[in-house]
Protein backbone atom coordinates (compact mmCIF):
# COMPACT_ATOMS: atom_id res chain seq x y z
CA UNK A 1 0.00 0.00 0.00
CA UNK A 2 2.58 2.58 0.86
CA UNK A 3 5.41 1.12 -1.08
CA UNK A 4 8.91 1.08 0.31
CA UNK A 5 8.09 2.85 3.53
CA UNK A 6 5.61 0.24 4.69
CA UNK A 7 7.85 -2.57 3.62
CA UNK A 8 10.89 -1.12 5.31
CA UNK A 9 9.39 -0.34 8.69
CA UNK A 10 7.00 -3.25 8.84
CA UNK A 11 4.17 -0.98 9.98
CA UNK A 12 2.70 1.56 7.59
CA UNK A 13 2.68 5.06 9.06
CA UNK A 14 -1.08 5.33 8.55
CA UNK A 15 -1.70 2.12 10.49
CA UNK A 16 0.38 2.94 13.56
CA UNK A 17 -1.69 3.51 16.68
CA UNK A 18 -1.18 6.51 18.92
CA UNK A 19 -2.80 7.76 22.13
CA UNK A 20 -5.56 10.36 21.62
CA UNK A 21 -3.26 13.38 21.91
CA UNK A 22 -4.95 15.32 19.09
CA UNK A 23 -8.43 14.52 20.42
CA UNK A 24 -7.47 15.75 23.89
CA UNK A 25 -5.99 18.89 22.32
CA UNK A 26 -9.19 19.52 20.35
CA UNK A 27 -11.27 19.03 23.52
CA UNK A 28 -9.02 21.44 25.39
CA UNK A 29 -9.22 23.96 22.54
CA UNK A 30 -13.03 23.70 22.42
CA UNK A 31 -13.29 24.42 26.16
CA UNK A 32 -11.11 27.55 26.02
CA UNK A 33 -13.05 28.75 22.99
CA UNK A 34 -16.32 28.32 24.92
CA UNK A 35 -14.78 30.10 27.92
CA UNK A 36 -13.56 32.89 25.66
CA UNK A 37 -17.02 33.28 24.11
CA UNK A 38 -18.60 33.45 27.58
CA UNK A 39 -16.19 36.16 28.66
CA UNK A 40 -16.36 38.10 25.40
CA UNK A 41 -20.16 38.12 25.50
CA UNK A 42 -20.00 40.19 28.72
CA UNK A 43 -17.60 42.85 27.41
CA UNK A 44 -17.53 45.74 28.35
CA UNK A 45 -19.05 44.57 31.66
CA UNK A 46 -17.12 42.47 34.14
CA UNK A 47 -17.97 38.82 33.41
CA UNK A 48 -18.81 36.26 36.12
CA UNK A 49 -15.70 34.10 36.35
CA UNK A 50 -17.01 30.82 37.81
CA UNK A 51 -17.88 28.94 34.62
CA UNK A 52 -14.94 30.28 32.53
CA UNK A 53 -12.59 29.35 35.39
CA UNK A 54 -13.97 25.81 35.47
CA UNK A 55 -13.68 25.53 31.69
CA UNK A 56 -10.09 26.79 31.77
CA UNK A 57 -9.20 24.30 34.52
CA UNK A 58 -10.68 21.32 32.63
CA UNK A 59 -9.06 22.56 29.42
CA UNK A 60 -5.65 22.77 31.13
CA UNK A 61 -6.16 19.27 32.53
CA UNK A 62 -6.91 17.91 29.04
CA UNK A 63 -3.85 19.66 27.63
CA UNK A 64 -1.64 18.24 30.38
CA UNK A 65 -3.12 14.78 29.84
CA UNK A 66 -2.24 15.06 26.14
CA UNK A 67 1.30 16.18 26.93
CA UNK A 68 1.67 13.34 29.42
CA UNK A 69 0.52 10.73 26.90
CA UNK A 70 2.78 12.27 24.28
CA UNK A 71 5.80 12.20 26.58
CA UNK A 72 5.42 8.45 26.98
CA UNK A 73 5.80 7.77 23.27
CA UNK A 74 8.96 5.94 22.36
CA UNK A 75 8.78 5.39 18.64
CA UNK A 76 7.89 8.90 17.54
CA UNK A 77 9.32 11.46 15.14
CA UNK A 78 10.39 13.82 17.91
CA UNK A 79 12.73 16.00 15.75
CA UNK A 80 9.91 16.70 13.30
CA UNK A 81 7.45 17.25 16.16
CA UNK A 82 9.66 19.92 17.72
CA UNK A 83 10.40 21.69 14.43
CA UNK A 84 6.69 22.03 13.65
CA UNK A 85 5.76 22.81 17.25
CA UNK A 86 8.33 25.61 17.49
CA UNK A 87 7.16 27.44 14.38
CA UNK A 88 3.48 26.91 15.08
CA UNK A 89 4.02 28.15 18.63
CA UNK A 90 5.57 31.33 17.25
CA UNK A 91 2.58 31.89 14.94
CA UNK A 92 -0.06 31.20 17.59
CA UNK A 93 1.78 33.15 20.28
CA UNK A 94 1.47 36.16 17.97
CA UNK A 95 -2.25 35.44 17.48
CA UNK A 96 -2.81 35.01 21.21
CA UNK A 97 -0.78 38.16 21.88
CA UNK A 98 -3.02 40.15 19.56
CA UNK A 99 -6.17 38.89 21.25
CA UNK A 100 -4.65 39.68 24.66
CA UNK A 101 -3.71 43.13 23.41
CA UNK A 102 -7.32 43.77 22.37
CA UNK A 103 -8.57 42.84 25.86
CA UNK A 104 -5.95 45.06 27.54
CA UNK A 105 -6.73 47.90 25.12
CA UNK A 106 -10.36 47.59 26.17
CA UNK A 107 -9.51 47.99 29.84
CA UNK A 108 -9.91 44.40 30.96
CA UNK A 109 -8.02 44.25 34.25
CA UNK A 110 -7.48 42.10 37.33
CA UNK A 111 -8.92 38.59 37.60
CA UNK A 112 -10.71 38.64 34.21
CA UNK A 113 -7.46 39.62 32.47
CA UNK A 114 -5.56 36.91 34.35
CA UNK A 115 -8.13 34.32 33.29
CA UNK A 116 -8.10 35.51 29.67
CA UNK A 117 -4.29 35.27 29.74
CA UNK A 118 -4.42 31.70 31.03
CA UNK A 119 -6.93 30.80 28.30
CA UNK A 120 -4.75 32.40 25.65
CA UNK A 121 -1.70 30.49 26.87
CA UNK A 122 -3.69 27.24 26.65
CA UNK A 123 -4.86 28.23 23.15
CA UNK A 124 -1.31 29.09 22.06
CA UNK A 125 -0.11 25.67 23.26
CA UNK A 126 -3.09 23.60 22.08
CA UNK A 127 -2.95 24.46 18.39
CA UNK A 128 0.82 23.89 17.91
CA UNK A 129 0.50 20.64 19.87
CA UNK A 130 -2.28 19.36 17.60
CA UNK A 131 -0.50 20.45 14.42
CA UNK A 132 2.90 19.07 15.43
CA UNK A 133 1.43 15.79 16.67
CA UNK A 134 -0.60 15.33 13.46
CA UNK A 135 2.50 15.93 11.33
CA UNK A 136 4.83 13.77 13.45
CA UNK A 137 2.48 10.82 13.79
CA UNK A 138 2.65 10.27 10.04
CA UNK A 139 6.41 10.71 9.95
CA UNK A 140 8.85 7.94 10.59
CA UNK A 141 10.85 8.07 13.81
CA UNK A 142 14.59 8.77 13.56
CA UNK A 143 16.69 5.75 12.58
CA UNK A 144 13.80 4.25 10.63
CA UNK A 145 14.01 3.71 6.90
CA UNK A 146 11.98 6.77 5.87
CA UNK B 1 -16.14 14.69 -2.53
CA UNK B 2 -16.24 11.07 -1.51
CA UNK B 3 -13.94 10.18 -4.36
CA UNK B 4 -11.06 11.33 -2.22
CA UNK B 5 -11.22 7.86 -0.75
CA UNK B 6 -10.22 6.38 -4.07
CA UNK B 7 -6.67 7.44 -3.45
CA UNK B 8 -6.50 4.79 -0.75
CA UNK B 9 -6.48 2.03 -3.25
CA UNK B 10 -3.63 3.59 -5.12
CA UNK B 11 0.00 2.83 -4.49
CA UNK B 12 2.38 5.51 -3.29
CA UNK B 13 2.20 8.65 -5.39
CA UNK B 14 3.97 8.10 -8.66
CA UNK B 15 7.63 8.99 -8.81
CA UNK B 16 7.07 11.70 -11.38
CA UNK B 17 8.70 15.12 -11.11
CA UNK B 18 6.86 16.91 -8.35
CA UNK B 19 7.00 20.61 -7.51
CA UNK B 20 9.24 21.57 -4.60
CA UNK B 21 6.98 22.13 -1.62
CA UNK B 22 7.64 24.94 0.80
CA UNK B 23 5.26 24.37 3.73
CA UNK B 24 5.26 28.07 4.65
CA UNK B 25 5.85 30.35 1.64
CA UNK B 26 8.51 32.67 3.04
CA UNK B 27 7.82 35.37 0.46
CA UNK B 28 4.38 35.83 1.97
CA UNK B 29 5.62 36.47 5.50
CA UNK B 30 6.33 40.21 5.03
CA UNK B 31 2.76 40.66 3.79
CA UNK B 32 1.43 38.82 6.83
CA UNK B 33 3.61 40.96 9.10
CA UNK B 34 2.33 44.13 7.43
CA UNK B 35 -1.28 43.02 7.90
CA UNK B 36 -0.67 42.19 11.58
CA UNK B 37 0.96 45.59 12.19
CA UNK B 38 -1.92 47.33 10.42
CA UNK B 39 -4.52 45.50 12.52
CA UNK B 40 -2.63 46.32 15.75
CA UNK B 41 -2.44 49.98 14.72
CA UNK B 42 -6.16 50.01 13.92
CA UNK B 43 -7.02 48.54 17.32
CA UNK B 44 -4.56 50.74 19.22
CA UNK B 45 -5.90 53.87 17.55
CA UNK B 46 -9.52 52.68 17.66
CA UNK B 47 -9.53 53.90 14.06
CA UNK B 48 -13.00 53.42 12.58
CA UNK B 49 -12.10 53.28 8.90
CA UNK B 50 -9.17 50.88 9.43
CA UNK B 51 -11.21 48.61 11.72
CA UNK B 52 -14.06 48.53 9.22
CA UNK B 53 -11.64 47.91 6.35
CA UNK B 54 -9.92 45.02 8.15
CA UNK B 55 -13.20 43.46 9.23
CA UNK B 56 -15.03 43.82 5.90
CA UNK B 57 -12.10 42.90 3.63
CA UNK B 58 -10.87 40.08 5.89
CA UNK B 59 -14.36 38.72 6.52
CA UNK B 60 -15.37 38.98 2.86
CA UNK B 61 -12.30 37.09 1.70
CA UNK B 62 -12.52 34.53 4.51
CA UNK B 63 -16.18 33.79 3.81
CA UNK B 64 -15.78 33.72 0.04
CA UNK B 65 -12.67 31.50 0.13
CA UNK B 66 -14.26 29.11 2.64
CA UNK B 67 -17.41 28.79 0.52
CA UNK B 68 -15.45 28.47 -2.72
CA UNK B 69 -12.98 25.91 -1.38
CA UNK B 70 -15.52 23.95 0.63
CA UNK B 71 -18.29 23.78 -1.93
CA UNK B 72 -16.57 24.19 -5.32
CA UNK B 73 -12.85 23.33 -5.17
CA UNK B 74 -13.17 20.48 -2.64
CA UNK B 75 -15.61 18.33 -4.65
CA UNK B 76 -13.63 18.99 -7.87
CA UNK B 77 -10.40 18.06 -6.10
CA UNK B 78 -11.94 14.78 -5.00
CA UNK B 79 -12.61 13.82 -8.62
CA UNK B 80 -9.19 14.68 -10.06
CA UNK B 81 -6.63 12.03 -10.95
CA UNK B 82 -4.08 11.37 -8.21
CA UNK B 83 -1.15 13.13 -9.95
CA UNK B 84 -3.33 16.14 -10.74
CA UNK B 85 -4.59 16.22 -7.17
CA UNK B 86 -1.07 15.97 -5.81
CA UNK B 87 0.19 18.78 -8.03
CA UNK B 88 -2.76 21.04 -7.22
CA UNK B 89 -2.38 20.34 -3.50
CA UNK B 90 1.36 21.06 -3.58
CA UNK B 91 0.74 24.51 -5.03
CA UNK B 92 -2.52 25.34 -3.26
CA UNK B 93 -2.01 24.24 0.35
CA UNK B 94 1.08 26.35 1.20
CA UNK B 95 -0.83 29.48 0.20
CA UNK B 96 -3.72 28.46 2.44
CA UNK B 97 -1.30 27.94 5.36
CA UNK B 98 -0.51 31.66 5.34
CA UNK B 99 -3.67 33.15 3.91
CA UNK B 100 -6.42 31.73 6.10
CA UNK B 101 -4.96 32.34 9.59
CA UNK B 102 -4.10 35.89 8.52
CA UNK B 103 -7.62 36.57 7.25
CA UNK B 104 -9.18 35.03 10.35
CA UNK B 105 -6.98 37.07 12.69
CA UNK B 106 -7.66 40.26 10.73
CA UNK B 107 -11.42 39.72 10.70
CA UNK B 108 -11.91 38.68 14.31
CA UNK B 109 -9.56 41.15 15.99
CA UNK B 110 -10.89 44.10 14.01
CA UNK B 111 -14.49 42.91 14.30
CA UNK B 112 -14.37 42.59 18.07
CA UNK B 113 -12.90 46.07 18.44
CA UNK B 114 -15.41 47.49 15.99
CA UNK B 115 -18.33 45.94 17.85
CA UNK B 116 -17.03 47.38 21.10
CA UNK B 117 -16.47 50.82 19.59
CA UNK B 118 -19.95 50.94 18.08
CA UNK B 119 -21.60 49.74 21.29
CA UNK B 120 -22.92 46.56 19.68
CA UNK B 121 -21.56 44.43 22.50
CA UNK B 122 -23.64 46.25 25.14
CA UNK B 123 -26.30 43.97 26.54
CA UNK B 124 -28.88 46.65 25.72
CA UNK B 125 -27.91 46.76 22.04
CA UNK B 126 -30.32 45.05 19.61
CA UNK B 127 -27.23 43.51 18.00
CA UNK B 128 -25.91 41.91 21.20
CA UNK B 129 -27.68 38.58 20.73
CA UNK B 130 -26.64 38.41 17.07
CA UNK B 131 -23.03 39.06 17.98
CA UNK B 132 -23.07 36.34 20.63
CA UNK B 133 -24.53 34.04 17.96
CA UNK B 134 -21.67 35.02 15.65
CA UNK B 135 -19.16 34.26 18.44
CA UNK B 136 -20.65 30.78 18.71
CA UNK B 137 -20.51 30.18 14.94
CA UNK B 138 -16.93 31.47 14.77
CA UNK B 139 -16.02 29.39 17.83
CA UNK B 140 -17.25 26.19 16.20
CA UNK B 141 -15.45 27.09 12.97
CA UNK B 142 -12.26 27.91 14.91
CA UNK B 143 -12.22 24.53 16.64
CA UNK B 144 -12.81 22.72 13.33
CA UNK B 145 -10.28 24.83 11.42
CA UNK B 146 -7.53 24.89 14.05
CA UNK B 147 -8.06 21.42 15.47
CA UNK B 148 -8.74 19.42 12.31
CA UNK B 149 -8.39 21.31 9.04
CA UNK B 150 -5.09 23.13 9.49
CA UNK B 151 -3.21 20.18 11.04
CA UNK B 152 -4.40 18.00 8.13
CA UNK B 153 -3.32 20.65 5.65
CA UNK B 154 0.19 20.91 7.10
CA UNK B 155 0.57 17.14 7.52
CA UNK B 156 -0.30 16.65 3.82
CA UNK B 157 2.43 19.10 2.87
CA UNK B 158 5.01 17.29 5.01
CA UNK B 159 3.94 13.96 3.54
CA UNK B 160 4.28 15.31 0.01
CA UNK B 161 7.81 16.52 0.72
CA UNK B 162 8.93 12.93 1.24
CA UNK B 163 10.79 11.15 -1.54
CA UNK B 164 7.96 8.62 -1.66
CA UNK B 165 4.75 10.09 -0.28
CA UNK B 166 2.30 7.58 1.18
CA UNK B 167 -0.91 7.71 -0.85
CA UNK B 168 -2.94 6.27 2.04
CA UNK B 169 -1.90 9.03 4.41
CA UNK B 170 -2.48 11.78 1.85
CA UNK B 171 -5.92 10.38 0.99
CA UNK B 172 -6.90 10.16 4.65
CA UNK B 173 -5.75 13.70 5.42
CA UNK B 174 -7.19 15.18 2.23
CA UNK B 175 -10.55 13.60 2.98
CA UNK B 176 -10.42 15.28 6.36
CA UNK B 177 -9.48 18.59 4.71
CA UNK B 178 -12.25 18.42 2.11
CA UNK B 179 -15.00 17.51 4.60
CA UNK B 180 -14.03 20.09 7.19
CA UNK B 181 -13.66 22.77 4.50
CA UNK B 182 -17.21 21.86 3.40
CA UNK B 183 -18.53 22.16 6.96
CA UNK B 184 -16.87 25.52 7.59
CA UNK B 185 -18.09 26.67 4.17
CA UNK B 186 -21.67 25.88 5.15
CA UNK B 187 -21.21 27.57 8.52
CA UNK B 188 -20.14 30.71 6.68
CA UNK B 189 -23.71 30.94 5.38
CA UNK B 190 -24.79 31.43 9.01
CA UNK B 191 -22.12 34.12 9.38
CA UNK B 192 -23.47 35.92 6.31
CA UNK B 193 -27.00 35.86 7.72
CA UNK B 194 -25.86 37.13 11.12
CA UNK B 195 -23.63 39.88 9.76
CA UNK B 196 -26.25 41.21 7.35
CA UNK B 197 -28.74 41.25 10.26
CA UNK B 198 -26.26 43.19 12.41
CA UNK B 199 -25.63 45.69 9.63
CA UNK B 200 -29.35 46.36 9.09
CA UNK B 201 -30.73 46.47 12.65
Interface residues (C-beta under 8 A of the other chain):
Chain A: X1 X2 X3 X4 X5 X6 X12 X13 X14 X22 X25 X26 X29 X30 X33 X34 X36 X37 X40 X41 X43 X44 X45 X80 X84 X87 X91 X94 X95 X98 X99 X101 X102 X105 X106 X126 X127 X130 X131 X133 X134 X135 X138 X139 X146
Chain B: X11 X12 X24 X36 X39 X40 X43 X44 X46 X101 X105 X109 X112 X113 X116 X121 X122 X123 X131 X132 X135 X136 X139 X142 X143 X146 X147 X148 X150 X151 X152 X154 X155 X158 X159 X162 X164 X166 X167 X168 X169 X172 X173
